[in-house]
Amino acid sequence: MTSFLPDSIEKVIDEFSRLPGIGPKSAQRLAMHLLHSPEMRVDALASAVAGMKKGLRFCEKCFNISNGELCNFCADPLRQQELICVVEDILDVIALERTGQFKGLYHVLHGVLSPVDGIGPEQIKAGDLKSRIEEMLSGGVTAASMEIIVATNPSLEGETTALYLTKLLKPLGVRVTRIGRGLPAGGDLDYADEVTLTRALQGRLEYI
Ligand SMILES: [Zn+2]
């Protein structure tokens, strides 16, 4: 296709159109917006994007995104150490924090089990969760004082993962609960509003 725009602009349009939810038309509009923006704003955007991943890593304990060995939650002594909420990804942590109701720690799986896509337990941070709990138990924490809330999405993959984790963790003697109903089936946790999410968190049920 013949391009009517200089290469430098085409490059920007091409990069924008690779982003989720951005079609070719939106990519063009964003590029035009930048073209008409003051150079200072464009530089600020470029350096924010370029610097975003520098110095970032995963928390050694919960695999949340972090600047140091431990994320802000794991490093906070005021959070309930024996209450661990297991989520699919980092956006779910943000969604749960928005409710202001959860005072425990997290464990980010970075995915869910999906046999169709070839994603098994080794591809998510499930084994790491088991080792984390085992380490806590050998460090003097009693199993009876622990609760693991499985807050994977109410989708087929989310439910499959929740069942898998229950089977994995129950033998350790800890309480495993599932985030309550009320979340739209098949929906994403991070799309739920604060009230729905708070209700789901309060209405959690133990797996038997
Ligand atoms: Zn952490």
Boltz pocket constraint, residues with backbone or C-beta under 6 A from the ligand:
constraints:
  - pocket:
      binder: B
      contacts: [[A, 59], [A, 60], [A, 61], [A, 62], [A, 63], [A, 64], [A, 70], [A, 71], [A, 72], [A, 73], [A, 74], [A, 75], [A, 106]]
      max_distance: 6.0
